[in-house]
Amino acid sequence: MKQLKHRKGLTLIELLIVVIILGALAAIAIPRMSSSSDTAKRRACQTNQATMDTQIELYHANSSDGSWPTFATFVIDANYFPDGAPACPSNGTYSMSTTTHRTSCSVSGH
């Protein structure tokens, strides 16, 4: 009987094909992860703004004279933010309009 040779390991061609496939998959996945990160940061910033807007309205509703808070005093009030004011995930700063009493972020697109 003829014995078949059992080969061990991979040939150079097989190894190159695996490397090429992995490179192609990485080229597809990396840009998608980057844009997903930007989207997540933008959505987290929008959620922070919505939370602060809600808290501003609660502050206004609970004030005895119907006044609106200033942003500087509002964000340090432990009744509304016991863990401190929310921070922008993109290192922007929040501010509040004195006419609309809504918050905005200094980062463009947030």
C-alpha positions as CSV (number, residue, x, y, z in Angstrom):
1,M,0.0,0.0,0.0
2,K,1.0,3.4,-0.8
3,Q,1.3,5.8,2.2
4,L,0.1,9.3,1.7
5,K,2.3,12.0,2.9
6,H,0.8,14.1,5.7
7,R,1.8,17.7,5.3
8,K,2.1,19.9,8.3
9,G,1.7,23.6,8.4
10,L,0.6,26.1,5.8
11,T,2.2,26.9,2.5
12,L,3.4,30.4,1.8
13,I,0.5,30.9,-0.7
14,E,-2.1,29.9,1.9
15,L,-0.5,32.2,4.5
16,L,-0.5,35.2,2.0
17,I,-4.2,34.6,1.2
18,V,-5.1,34.6,4.9
19,V,-3.1,37.9,5.4
20,I,-4.8,39.5,2.3
21,I,-8.3,38.5,3.6
22,L,-7.6,39.9,7.0
23,G,-6.2,43.1,5.6
24,A,-9.4,43.5,3.4
25,L,-11.6,43.0,6.4
26,A,-9.6,45.5,8.5
27,A,-9.9,48.0,5.7
28,I,-13.6,47.7,5.8
29,A,-14.1,47.6,9.6
30,I,-11.8,50.4,10.8
31,P,-13.6,53.4,9.1
32,R,-16.9,52.1,10.3
33,M,-15.7,51.9,13.9
34,S,-14.4,55.4,13.6
35,S,-17.7,56.8,12.4
36,S,-19.5,54.8,15.0
37,S,-17.4,56.5,17.7
38,D,-18.2,60.0,16.4
39,T,-21.9,59.2,16.2
40,A,-21.9,57.8,19.8
41,K,-20.2,60.9,21.1
42,R,-22.7,63.2,19.2
43,R,-25.7,61.3,20.6
44,A,-24.3,61.3,24.1
45,C,-23.8,65.1,23.9
46,Q,-27.4,65.5,22.6
47,T,-28.7,63.3,25.5
48,N,-26.7,65.5,28.0
49,Q,-28.3,68.6,26.5
50,A,-31.8,67.1,26.7
51,T,-31.2,66.2,30.3
52,M,-30.0,69.7,31.2
53,D,-32.9,71.3,29.3
54,T,-35.3,69.1,31.4
55,Q,-33.6,70.1,34.6
56,I,-33.7,73.8,33.7
57,E,-37.5,73.5,33.1
58,L,-37.8,71.7,36.5
59,Y,-35.8,74.5,38.2
60,H,-38.1,77.1,36.6
61,A,-41.2,75.2,37.6
62,N,-40.1,74.8,41.2
63,S,-38.9,78.4,41.6
64,S,-41.3,80.5,43.8
65,D,-41.0,83.6,41.6
66,G,-41.0,81.8,38.2
67,S,-37.4,82.8,37.5
68,W,-35.1,81.0,35.2
69,P,-31.7,79.9,36.5
70,T,-28.4,81.1,35.3
71,F,-26.3,78.4,33.8
72,A,-23.4,78.8,36.2
73,T,-25.5,78.5,39.3
74,F,-27.7,75.8,37.8
75,V,-25.0,73.3,36.9
76,I,-23.5,73.4,40.4
77,D,-26.8,72.8,42.2
78,A,-26.6,69.4,43.8
79,N,-30.3,69.0,43.8
80,Y,-30.3,68.7,40.0
81,F,-26.9,67.2,39.4
82,P,-25.7,65.3,42.5
83,D,-22.7,63.9,40.6
84,G,-21.8,67.2,38.9
85,A,-22.9,68.6,35.6
86,P,-22.7,66.4,32.5
87,A,-19.6,66.8,30.4
88,C,-19.4,66.8,26.6
89,P,-17.7,63.5,25.4
90,S,-16.0,65.5,22.7
91,N,-14.5,67.9,25.2
92,G,-16.8,70.8,24.3
93,T,-18.4,73.1,26.8
94,Y,-22.1,73.6,27.4
95,S,-23.8,77.0,27.6
96,M,-27.4,78.2,28.0
97,S,-29.3,80.7,25.9
98,T,-30.8,83.5,28.1
99,T,-33.7,83.9,25.7
100,T,-34.7,80.3,24.9
101,H,-33.3,78.7,28.1
102,R,-31.9,75.8,26.1
103,T,-28.4,74.4,26.3
104,S,-26.0,74.2,23.4
105,C,-22.5,72.7,22.9
106,S,-19.4,74.4,21.6
107,V,-18.6,71.5,19.4
108,S,-19.9,71.9,15.9
109,G,-22.6,69.4,15.0
110,H,-23.6,68.6,18.5
